[in-house]
């Protein structure tokens, strides 16, 4: 009986770790998306300024 309790606890902890890893992965994706959007906007503004000088 005690072994089943420890197995259940281990499974629950593994599930929590997987969920946490998934959350971290999502957070990194969102951060990368924000970074690329910012960079694309910066590049577009810079290109517009360069085109205005021509």
N, C-alpha and C positions, 0 to 999 in steps of 0.2 A: 504493500500500500504506500509506504513512504517513497519508494522508487517512482511510482506514478506521479506523486506530488512534485518531486524534483524534475521529472521529465516535463510535466506541464509547465512548471516555472521556467525551465530552460527554453521551452518552445515559446512561451509568452515573451521572454526577454529577446529571443531571436527575432520574433515578429516586430517588437518595438524598435530594435536596431534597424531592421529593414525599412520600417516606416521612416525612421529618422534619416537614414541615408537617402531615401527617396525625397524627403523634404529638402535636404541639403542640396541634392542634385537640381531640384526645381528652383531653389533660390539662386544657385549659380547660373542656371540658364537665364533666369529673369535679369540678373545683374549683367550678364554678357549681352543680352538683348538691349538693355538700356545703354550700355557702353557703345555698341555698334550703331545704335540710332544717333547717339550724340556725335560720334565720329562722322557718320554720314552727313549730318546737318552741318558740322564744321567744314567738311570738305565741300559741300554745296555752296556754303557762304563764301568760302575762299575762291572757288571757281567763279562765282558770280562777280566777286571783286576783280579778279584777274580779267574776266571777259569785259568788264566795264572799262578797264584801262586800255583795251585794244582799239 
